Amino acid sequence: MQPIIQKLKALNWRFVIKGVIIVIMAIPVIVFLGMAPLINRPLYNWIVFHPAKFPIGNDWNQKACGITPEDIYFKSDNGNMLHGLLYKLPGAKKIALISHGNAGNCLQRAFLAERPLSNGCSVFAYDYSGYGRSKGEPSMEGLTQDGSAAYNYLLSQNYKPEQIVLFGESIGTLVTGELARTHKSAAVILECPLYSLRARGCKIFPYLNIYPQWLWLAPGTNYNNATAFDKEHPPLLLIAGTADHLTPIEQSDQLFAEVSQPKQLIRIDGASHGDAVMMGSPLYKEGLAEFMKNLN
């Protein structure tokens, strides 16, 4: 016991106390940085993405408007081999590039393909990395690489930018916004749109408000539809439900108010997030038909 007491007396307690204070003061900084979206990407990827990997979805009816899709494989800019479904409509002059939501896979999206197909437009629906038959794991930055690769695949098949209609669903509206920011297209359709990734994230997790924009995403990735369409852009159609709990109607209203012309908003009373009320709405069907007709 005596040697221990002597050792304690010999300690430089001023140094020890300073060290303890520094550690205590550093804890909030470590927690602050550790929970930042940019730094703790695995956590937020786990929260955001809910991929269904093959064979999930393989038993769904993948035909749309009587058309059996063709399996397409192409490589993403991040090196992952991606899978998509190509619905070729005979005589179609345009093709819709569908970027889907954060759950499931493209095998479960025939209902989305039916909308453009029924309006004389072919469809290419693809899966992000880690979804369906696509290799790799999903990530926020990876979505734009995957979307860009899908767009470039269409160019490789002799489609011209003025033939491509960018179509986004839910989180896919952010991918579509990023594509529209850097790639030419005939038109843009956003179903259940998000205003921005930051706006939605802060609404779900209020503590995220403390983080500046530069601690959210890697440089060059915006995921902000308000800035993607605040200048010159092709015809833009927003489709939103007033009862949507995942992408609240307030986001669509705010987005519509801030983006520049040409723009159109279809508000469907009582519709939730891509539910039967939305998909079966005459407003959706007729509004999309008129929008597509005006592109010709």
C-alpha positions as CSV (number, residue, x, y, z in Angstrom):
1,M,0.0,0.0,0.0
2,Q,2.8,2.4,0.9
3,P,4.5,2.2,-2.5
4,I,1.2,3.0,-4.3
5,I,0.7,6.1,-2.1
6,Q,4.2,7.2,-2.8
7,K,3.7,6.8,-6.5
8,L,0.5,8.8,-6.4
9,K,2.3,11.6,-4.5
10,A,5.0,11.6,-7.1
11,L,2.5,12.2,-10.0
12,N,2.4,15.6,-11.6
13,W,-1.3,16.2,-10.7
14,R,-1.5,19.5,-12.5
15,F,-0.5,17.7,-15.8
16,V,-3.0,14.9,-15.1
17,I,-5.9,17.3,-14.4
18,K,-5.1,19.2,-17.6
19,G,-5.1,16.0,-19.5
20,V,-8.5,15.0,-18.1
21,I,-10.0,18.4,-18.9
22,I,-8.7,18.2,-22.5
23,V,-10.2,14.7,-22.9
24,I,-13.6,15.9,-21.4
25,M,-13.6,18.9,-23.7
26,A,-12.7,16.7,-26.7
27,I,-15.6,14.3,-26.3
28,P,-18.3,16.7,-27.7
29,V,-16.0,17.5,-30.7
30,I,-15.5,13.8,-31.3
31,V,-19.2,13.1,-31.1
32,F,-20.0,16.1,-33.3
33,L,-17.6,15.0,-36.0
34,G,-18.4,11.3,-35.6
35,M,-22.1,11.9,-36.3
36,A,-21.6,14.2,-39.3
37,P,-23.3,12.8,-42.4
38,L,-20.1,13.2,-44.4
39,I,-17.9,11.3,-41.9
40,N,-20.2,8.7,-40.6
41,R,-21.4,7.6,-44.0
42,P,-21.9,3.9,-43.1
43,L,-24.5,4.9,-40.5
44,Y,-26.5,7.1,-42.8
45,N,-26.3,4.7,-45.7
46,W,-27.8,2.1,-43.4
47,I,-30.6,4.4,-42.5
48,V,-31.4,5.6,-46.0
49,F,-31.0,2.6,-48.2
50,H,-33.2,-0.5,-48.1
51,P,-32.2,-2.5,-51.2
52,A,-33.9,-5.7,-52.1
53,K,-31.3,-8.0,-53.7
54,F,-32.1,-10.6,-56.3
55,P,-33.9,-13.0,-56.3
56,I,-36.3,-10.7,-54.3
57,G,-38.7,-9.2,-56.8
58,N,-38.1,-11.8,-59.4
59,D,-41.6,-13.2,-58.8
60,W,-43.3,-9.9,-59.5
61,N,-44.9,-9.3,-62.9
62,Q,-42.3,-7.3,-64.8
63,K,-44.4,-6.8,-67.9
64,A,-45.7,-3.3,-68.5
65,C,-48.3,-2.4,-71.1
66,G,-47.8,-6.0,-72.4
67,I,-44.1,-5.4,-73.0
68,T,-41.5,-7.9,-71.6
69,P,-38.4,-6.0,-70.6
70,E,-34.9,-6.9,-71.8
71,D,-32.2,-7.5,-69.1
72,I,-29.3,-5.0,-69.5
73,Y,-26.0,-5.0,-67.8
74,F,-23.6,-2.0,-67.8
75,K,-20.8,-0.7,-65.7
76,S,-21.1,2.3,-63.3
77,D,-18.5,5.0,-63.1
78,N,-17.6,3.5,-59.7
79,G,-16.7,0.2,-61.3
80,N,-19.8,-1.7,-60.2
81,M,-21.7,-3.8,-62.7
82,L,-25.3,-2.6,-62.8
83,H,-28.5,-4.2,-64.0
84,G,-31.5,-2.5,-65.7
85,L,-34.7,-3.4,-67.5
86,L,-35.3,-2.0,-71.0
87,Y,-38.9,-1.7,-72.2
88,K,-38.8,-1.0,-75.9
89,L,-41.9,0.5,-77.3
90,P,-42.1,0.1,-81.1
91,G,-42.1,3.4,-82.8
92,A,-41.3,5.4,-79.6
93,K,-39.3,8.6,-80.2
94,K,-38.4,9.1,-76.6
95,I,-37.2,7.0,-73.6
96,A,-37.7,7.6,-69.9
97,L,-34.8,6.9,-67.6
98,I,-36.3,5.8,-64.3
99,S,-34.3,6.4,-61.0
100,H,-36.4,4.6,-58.4
101,G,-36.8,5.1,-54.6
102,N,-34.7,3.9,-51.7
103,A,-36.3,0.5,-51.2
104,G,-36.9,-2.6,-53.3
105,N,-35.4,-2.8,-56.8
106,C,-36.3,-2.2,-60.5
107,L,-37.9,-5.7,-60.8
108,Q,-40.7,-4.3,-58.6
109,R,-41.2,-1.1,-60.6
110,A,-43.3,-2.2,-63.6
111,F,-46.1,0.1,-62.4
112,L,-43.8,3.1,-62.9
113,A,-42.8,1.9,-66.3
114,E,-46.4,1.8,-67.4
115,R,-46.9,5.6,-67.1
116,P,-44.3,6.6,-69.8
117,L,-45.1,3.5,-71.9
118,S,-48.8,4.4,-72.1
119,N,-47.8,7.8,-73.4
120,G,-45.6,6.5,-76.3
121,C,-42.3,6.5,-74.5
122,S,-39.9,3.6,-74.1
123,V,-38.4,3.0,-70.6
124,F,-35.1,2.1,-69.1
125,A,-35.4,1.4,-65.3
126,Y,-32.1,0.6,-63.6
127,D,-30.9,-0.5,-60.2
128,Y,-28.4,1.4,-58.1
129,S,-25.3,-0.5,-56.7
130,G,-26.4,-3.2,-54.2
131,Y,-30.0,-3.3,-55.5
132,G,-31.5,-6.2,-57.4
133,R,-28.8,-7.8,-59.6
134,S,-26.5,-4.8,-59.4
135,K,-23.2,-5.4,-57.7
136,G,-21.6,-3.4,-54.9
137,E,-23.2,-1.4,-52.0
138,P,-25.4,1.7,-52.2
139,S,-24.0,5.1,-51.1
140,M,-25.1,8.7,-51.5
141,E,-22.3,9.7,-53.7
142,G,-22.6,6.4,-55.7
143,L,-26.1,7.2,-56.7
144,T,-25.1,10.0,-59.0
145,Q,-22.4,7.7,-60.6
146,D,-24.9,5.0,-61.2
147,G,-27.4,7.4,-62.7
148,S,-24.8,9.0,-64.9
149,A,-23.8,5.5,-66.1
150,A,-27.4,4.6,-67.0
151,Y,-27.7,7.9,-68.9
152,N,-24.5,7.1,-70.8
153,Y,-25.7,3.6,-71.6
154,L,-28.6,5.2,-73.4
155,L,-26.3,7.4,-75.3
156,S,-24.3,4.4,-76.3
157,Q,-27.5,2.9,-77.8
158,N,-27.8,5.9,-80.1
159,Y,-30.4,7.8,-78.0
160,K,-29.8,11.5,-78.2
161,P,-30.2,13.8,-75.1
162,E,-33.3,15.4,-76.6
163,Q,-34.9,11.9,-76.6
164,I,-34.3,11.2,-72.9
165,V,-36.9,12.0,-70.3
166,L,-35.5,11.9,-66.8
167,F,-37.9,10.3,-64.4
168,G,-37.3,10.1,-60.6
169,E,-39.3,8.5,-57.8
170,S,-38.8,9.6,-54.1
171,I,-35.0,9.6,-53.4
172,G,-34.6,9.0,-57.1
173,T,-35.8,12.6,-57.6
174,L,-32.6,13.8,-56.1
175,V,-30.6,11.5,-58.5
176,T,-32.7,12.9,-61.3
177,G,-32.0,16.4,-60.2
178,E,-28.3,15.8,-60.2
179,L,-28.5,14.3,-63.7
180,A,-30.5,17.3,-64.9
181,R,-27.9,19.6,-63.5
182,T,-25.2,18.2,-65.6
183,H,-26.9,16.3,-68.5
184,K,-29.2,17.5,-71.2
185,S,-32.7,15.9,-71.6
186,A,-36.1,16.4,-73.2
187,A,-37.9,16.8,-69.9
188,V,-37.8,15.9,-66.2
189,I,-40.6,14.2,-64.1
190,L,-40.3,14.0,-60.3
191,E,-42.8,11.8,-58.5
192,C,-43.0,12.3,-54.7
193,P,-40.1,14.8,-54.9
194,L,-37.7,15.9,-52.2
195,Y,-36.7,19.5,-51.9
196,S,-33.2,18.5,-50.8
197,L,-31.4,15.7,-48.9
198,R,-30.5,18.1,-46.2
199,A,-34.0,19.5,-45.8
200,R,-35.5,16.1,-45.4
201,G,-32.7,14.7,-43.2
202,C,-33.1,17.7,-40.8
203,K,-36.8,17.2,-40.6
204,I,-36.4,13.5,-39.6
205,F,-33.4,14.1,-37.3
206,P,-33.5,17.7,-36.0
207,Y,-30.0,17.4,-34.6
208,L,-28.7,17.4,-38.1
209,N,-29.5,21.1,-38.3
210,I,-26.2,21.8,-36.5
211,Y,-24.1,20.5,-39.5
212,P,-23.1,22.9,-42.3
213,Q,-23.6,21.8,-45.9
214,W,-19.9,20.9,-46.3
215,L,-20.3,18.2,-43.6
216,W,-23.1,16.5,-45.5
217,L,-21.8,15.3,-48.8
218,A,-18.6,15.0,-50.8
219,P,-17.7,18.0,-52.8
220,G,-19.6,18.3,-56.1
221,T,-22.6,16.4,-54.8
222,N,-25.6,18.7,-54.1
223,Y,-28.8,16.7,-53.9
224,N,-30.8,19.9,-53.9
225,N,-33.6,20.1,-56.4
226,A,-34.2,23.7,-55.7
227,T,-30.7,24.7,-57.0
228,A,-30.8,22.0,-59.8
229,F,-33.8,23.8,-61.4
230,D,-33.3,27.4,-60.4
231,K,-31.9,28.4,-63.8
232,E,-32.7,27.3,-67.3
233,H,-33.9,23.7,-67.5
234,P,-36.2,21.5,-69.7
235,P,-39.9,21.2,-68.9
236,L,-40.4,20.0,-65.3
237,L,-43.3,18.1,-63.9
238,L,-43.8,17.5,-60.2
239,I,-46.3,14.9,-59.0
240,A,-47.1,14.8,-55.2
241,G,-49.7,13.5,-52.8
242,T,-51.1,15.7,-50.0
243,A,-51.0,12.7,-47.6
244,D,-47.5,11.7,-48.3
245,H,-45.7,10.9,-45.0
246,L,-42.3,10.2,-46.5
247,T,-41.9,13.2,-48.8
248,P,-44.4,15.6,-47.4
249,I,-46.4,17.9,-49.7
250,E,-44.7,20.9,-48.2
251,Q,-41.5,19.9,-49.9
252,S,-43.2,19.8,-53.3
253,D,-44.9,23.1,-52.7
254,Q,-41.7,24.8,-51.6
255,L,-39.8,23.3,-54.5
256,F,-42.4,24.4,-57.0
257,A,-42.4,27.9,-55.7
258,E,-38.6,28.2,-56.0
259,V,-37.8,26.5,-59.3
260,S,-37.9,28.4,-62.6
261,Q,-40.2,28.0,-65.5
262,P,-41.2,25.8,-67.4
263,K,-42.8,23.9,-64.5
264,Q,-46.0,22.1,-63.5
265,L,-47.3,20.6,-60.3
266,I,-49.9,17.9,-60.0
267,R,-51.2,17.8,-56.4
268,I,-53.3,14.7,-55.7
269,D,-55.6,15.0,-52.7
270,G,-55.4,12.1,-50.2
271,A,-52.6,10.4,-52.1
272,S,-49.7,9.0,-50.1
273,H,-46.2,7.9,-51.2
274,G,-46.8,6.4,-54.6
275,D,-49.8,4.5,-53.3
276,A,-52.9,3.2,-55.2
277,V,-54.6,6.6,-54.7
278,M,-51.8,8.3,-56.5
279,M,-51.3,5.8,-59.2
280,G,-55.0,5.5,-60.0
281,S,-55.7,9.2,-60.0
282,P,-57.1,10.7,-63.2
283,L,-55.2,13.8,-62.4
284,Y,-51.9,11.8,-62.6
285,K,-53.0,10.0,-65.8
286,E,-54.3,13.0,-67.6
287,G,-51.7,15.4,-66.4
288,L,-48.8,13.2,-67.5
289,A,-50.5,12.6,-70.8
290,E,-50.8,16.3,-71.5
291,F,-47.2,16.9,-70.3
292,M,-45.8,14.2,-72.6
293,K,-48.0,15.3,-75.5
294,N,-46.5,18.8,-75.3
295,L,-43.0,17.5,-75.6
296,N,-43.6,16.2,-79.2
